[in-house]
Amino acid sequence: MSTDDKPTMLIVGASLGGLMLGALLEKSGVPYAIFERATTVKPLGSAMSVGPTLLPTFQQIGIYDNILSIGKYMSFTETYKETLEP
Ligand SMILES: Cc1cc2nc3c(=O)[nH]c(=O)nc-3n(C[C@H](O)[C@H](O)[C@H](O)COP(=O)(O)OP(=O)(O)OC[C@H]3O[C@@H](n4cnc5c(N)ncnc54)[C@H](O)[C@@H]3O)c2cc1C
């Protein structure tokens, strides 16, 4: 093994955490392999809220403009109890 060899990172799960880690390792030039047990991608069928603290990471991996172009701004949220009372 030469000193240039880097170990391959094994990532279990191709959801948000696994894919984000894969994107960061790709950018860093670190070898990796992602393993996912699901054989199909299920329709999301929902919205995902993204807080401002995550946006610098999107810039870092080069998807910030894409996220903004498909996203909608959210100006407020309402939280409900199980009884549907605010
Ligand atoms: C209803 C709901 C709404 C949510 N809404 C939001 C939101 O609006 N904004 C937000 O920031 N967060 C939201 N979250 C939280 C967010 O979904 C989780 O924090 C996030 O999905 C965690 O990502 P993860 O990659 O750590 O794990 P997971 O998303 O749980 O992914 C784990 C992956 O690993 C795979 N896996 C598991 N075991 C194995 C194995 N043995 N071998 C191979 N693959 C395996 C699974 O199939 C899966 O794909 C929501 C969660 C829920 C349930």
The ligand as an ORCA input file, in Angstrom:
! r2SCAN-3c Opt
* xyz 0 1
  C     -42.619     12.419      9.081
  C     -41.252     13.051      9.174
  C     -41.070     14.362      8.737
  C     -39.800     14.959      8.824
  N     -39.659     16.238      8.374
  C     -38.459     16.826      8.422
  C     -38.276     18.153      7.917
  O     -39.214     18.764      7.419
  N     -37.034     18.715      7.986
  C     -35.983     18.016      8.532
  O     -34.868     18.562      8.554
  N     -36.119     16.755      9.006
  C     -37.316     16.160      8.976
  N     -37.476     14.887      9.446
  C     -36.319     14.224     10.014
  C     -35.463     13.661      8.899
  O     -36.260     12.877      8.014
  C     -34.398     12.778      9.541
  O     -33.664     13.555     10.478
  C     -33.447     12.270      8.477
  O     -34.139     11.500      7.514
  C     -32.366     11.389      9.132
  O     -31.510     11.006      8.089
  P     -30.575      9.764      8.223
  O     -29.814      9.674      6.925
  O     -29.774      9.870      9.474
  O     -31.522      8.490      8.472
  P     -32.762      7.920      7.666
  O     -33.450      8.987      6.867
  O     -33.566      7.153      8.656
  O     -32.137      6.916      6.607
  C     -31.561      5.696      6.943
  C     -31.330      4.939      5.632
  O     -30.538      3.798      5.922
  C     -31.128      2.691      5.271
  N     -30.728      1.513      6.044
  C     -31.081      1.226      7.318
  N     -30.504      0.092      7.710
  C     -29.756     -0.342      6.680
  C     -28.916     -1.474      6.480
  N     -28.743     -2.401      7.442
  N     -28.284     -1.607      5.283
  C     -28.468     -0.695      4.295
  N     -29.260      0.400      4.425
  C     -29.902      0.565      5.606
  C     -32.617      2.952      5.271
  O     -33.297      2.230      4.268
  C     -32.636      4.468      4.983
  O     -32.600      4.769      3.607
  C     -38.713     14.259      9.366
  C     -38.896     12.919      9.788
  C     -40.147     12.313      9.694
  C     -40.318     10.874     10.148
*
